[in-house]
Structures are given as structure tokens and as C-alpha cells.
């Protein structure tokens, strides 16, 4: 059934706009080409250093695969929760004369495919460049592709087992509060223990000492018990012509993946139904308890009080904003990803203290500040694409109820824009101000970068909301699947293209002062073009989205 559905979607691409298909294809081809060029150039520079370059390239390979393993485990944990416990199809399948273990197997394979396909796409340029530099045979690429299959299965199994365990543990309210308290204590401990690198310490260290310190911190990726280390050793062995050694580590991966699937399908599959019923009953009990508390005490929640505190908006707009916030908060798959996302942002800002010592060159101060703006903008694009784009589609089959309201769907779209812009601007402006202060930038530069990221927040929020209404998927209730469709991919492409153009134009005045290169475009025209581009990215998708919802048939 899923295969036929996929084939139907591929055939349906013929009815899509040729321009959109061309833009998507150009982005995919551009990423593969530019990614290959960047990886090939970077590794080639590393290999120019004898012994050291080879050692560093190998450590990078171990760390990259280790990073992939961790992210795949987290991704499978989050997507597995939505697929196993929040999916309406799962609840329907459990009513059929089908064993619960088969339902678990089906949903496990579904979450595995959704969360793991991007690994091959993202790492394809790196593996192509690695094989080209090592003059690897053609069989090398087929061997790496075959090794990816057991590699992605292992983190999927870990994520699936973890979610089955967490659902049983988190069914008790006191466990959730305890975990939140431990998380807050962990963040405070991290902030208190991480110290910035002092300039005196940097000048006192020898180059050799710094190099060995760097290697010492990368030893975690060499742990022989990590599946990522088995994959890295297979890739290194195959690239150097040691076929037997590469096959050994591949068989280690394959045997562990097969054993994990055997244990997971038999043990975890049999306990899936118990976890599902426990999650459903605890959710119903929690909602009943909250309803009784409201009827008895008539107390408003914190979100309701916050929504009522904005006098500039009408009551219908505030009611819809409150509804969106409650739907987001009641979906653990949504707010869990958001908390992980926010935690990574905090780690990024804190780690800027390691490069925040006095910069000796105006060139590096300007370059790092604009790279920080680019990093914040890319973070913003991920935030809007992942959480803002699916908002209109998440109305689902209940959209006709909102459409019949006196407010109208165009104003609903505006409400979603203002809500997403307010939240994203608050997060990214705070991130930009904190990171700029970490870099010891002047107050005027802090205000400039804060204004730039606020403008980009409006543009990217408008693009995500407009494209979400232009390419809705009202039949799907899983946000990750909505984002992985054609509209979500196009939103990400538009966001990346806009960020690249905006940063290139906005950086001209600053880079002109510290470089001896001639820029043809004057400063005023460059800044005006950046502002005009932002207006286009904001207004065009919103206008198209509003026209789409006006003619939408329920």
C-alpha cells in the first residue's frame, strides 16, 4: 500500500509546476556538486600535510559517523513516538485481526525510512570525494551503500526501544517533573563548568600540544564498541584496498543489526500494545483531570493568561493563537524536538566563549560576526521549516470548521504568520544579541545584527506560512511527514537561497572596510537590495497562500 502510494505521488509530479520541479532539481544537483567540491577541496588540503593530514581526515570520518549515529537515534526516537503512538493509522491497524507485533514491525520500518533516507543524500558528496582522493575502485561505493543499511538499523532500534520504555515511565506525572528538574540542573551545571579560553592560555600552548589535545578530544569516536567506528573502519579498509578487513567490520555491523531486529521484533514487538494502551489511558486520564480542575476552580492556564495580555489583537485571533500553542504543547513529538533544538542553540552560544578572546584583526572580527549571522539565519530557517510550515496542514480535516468561522481563512493565515514571527523573532534576536555580546562586538553592531535577523525572521516566517498554505497536506497528522513532502522541501530551498543572497548583500559594507577588494555594488544599493529581497520572500508566498485558501474547497 505504501509503495503504491509512493508511485502515485511520483506520477502526480507531472501535474506540478515545471518551474517548481526545476528549482527543486537544481537545488539537489547544486548541493551534490558544491558538497563534493567542498569535501574534495578540504580533504585535499588536509592531505598536503604528511602523516598529520591523513590522521586528521580519519578522525573526521570517525566523528562524522558518530554524529550521524547520535542524530539518527534521536530522530528515530522522536519520529517513532509520532508513528507508533500518535498516528491514527496505528490506532486503526490495532483494531484489525493483525498481530500487534506485525503492526510494530510495519511502523518501525516506516519510521526507519522517514528518518534515515537523508543520511545517504547528505553523505553522498563526502563519500564520493573520499573515494576519489583514495583512487578507490567502483565497488567501493556499492560496498559503502551496503554498509549503510545495517548502520541505520542500529540507531533505529535504540530509538524504538527507548520510546517504548519512556512511554511506560513518563505515564506517571511525577517522573516528567523530575526529568524537567534534572534537565534544568544539567543546563545550569553546563553553564557553570564551561569556561572560555583565555588569550594567555592560547599563546602559552605550543602547536604540538594543541594538536595532541585536539586528538585526545576525538578519541571518543574511536571506541571499538560504537557502530559508527565499525562503519568508519569498513570505509577506511575498503578505500585502502583491504577488502577482508572491511568485510569483517561490515559483518560485525550486519550481525548486530540482525540480532537487534530479532530481539526488537520479538521482545519489543510483544510489549508494544501494552505501552500503547498505557499511553492512551494516561493521556485520557490527564485530560479528564484537567477538565475537572477547570470546571471546579475555573482557573485559567498560563497560556490563556499570556494570550489575553495582548490588547492589540482581537479575541478571535487570540483564541486561534491559544489553540495553536495548546496543540503544539500537547504533542510531545513537537515540543521535544523544539527543546532539543533550543538546547543545541544554547550550546552554540556558550561555545562562542572559546573564540571570544580579543581578535587581533578587523578582518577576522567582521568575518566571524557575519558567519555568526549566517549560522543564526540557518538555524532560523530550520525552525520555520520544521515548526511553522506544517501549521496550516495540521488543521487537517477540521479546517472546514475554521473556514466557516466569521474570521475567514485569509485572516487565519495572517494569525499564523504573526504568531510564528513573534516566537521566531524572540528566539533568534535573543540568540543574536547573546552571541554578539560573546564576540565582544560594539553596541552599534549588536543592534545592526539584531535588526537584520529580525527582518529575516519576518521573511522566513512569511515564506513558511505562505508555502504551507500553498502546498497543504490535510490528510497527514505527522508534522515530520508533512515537512518531508514537496512543499516542505521547496520551503527549505527558498530559505537557503534567500539566506545566501541576503548575507552576501548585507556583508558588502562590512567587508569593504576590511578588504582591499573592489565591490561593484555600492553600500546603499546592497542594503536596499537585501531589504527588497526580504519583502519579496515575505509578500509573494503570503499572497499566493491567501489566494489559495480563498479558493480552497473542503
Secondary structure, 3 states (H helix, E strand, C coil): CHHHHHHHHHHHHHHCCHHHHHHHHHHHHHHHHHHHHHHHHHHHHHCCCCCHHHHHHHHHHHHHHHHHHHHHHHHHHHHHHHHHHCCHHHHHHCCCCCCHHHHHHHHHHHHHHHHHHHHHHHHHHHHHHHHHHCCCCCHHHHHHHHHHHHHHHHHHHHHHHHHHHHHHHCCCHHHHHHHHHHHHHHHHHHHHHCCCCCHHHHHHCCHHHHHHHHHHHCHHHHCCCCHHHHHHHHHHHHHCCCHHHHHHHHHHHHHHHHHHHHHHHHHHHHHHHHHHHHHHHHHHHHHHHHHHHHHHHCCCCHHHHHHHCCCCCCHHHHHHHHHHHHHHHCCHHHHHHHHHHHHHHHHHHHHHHHHCCCCCCHHHHHHHHHHHHHHHHHHHHHHHHHHHHHHCHHHHHHHHHHHCCCCCHHHHHHHHHHHHHHHHHHHHHHHHHHHHHHCCCCHHHHHHHHHHHHHHHHHHHHHHHHHHHHCCCCCCCCHHHHHCCHHHHHHHHHHHHHHHHHHHHHCHHHHHHHCCCCCCCCHHHHHHHHHHHHHHHHHHHHHHHHHHHHCCCC
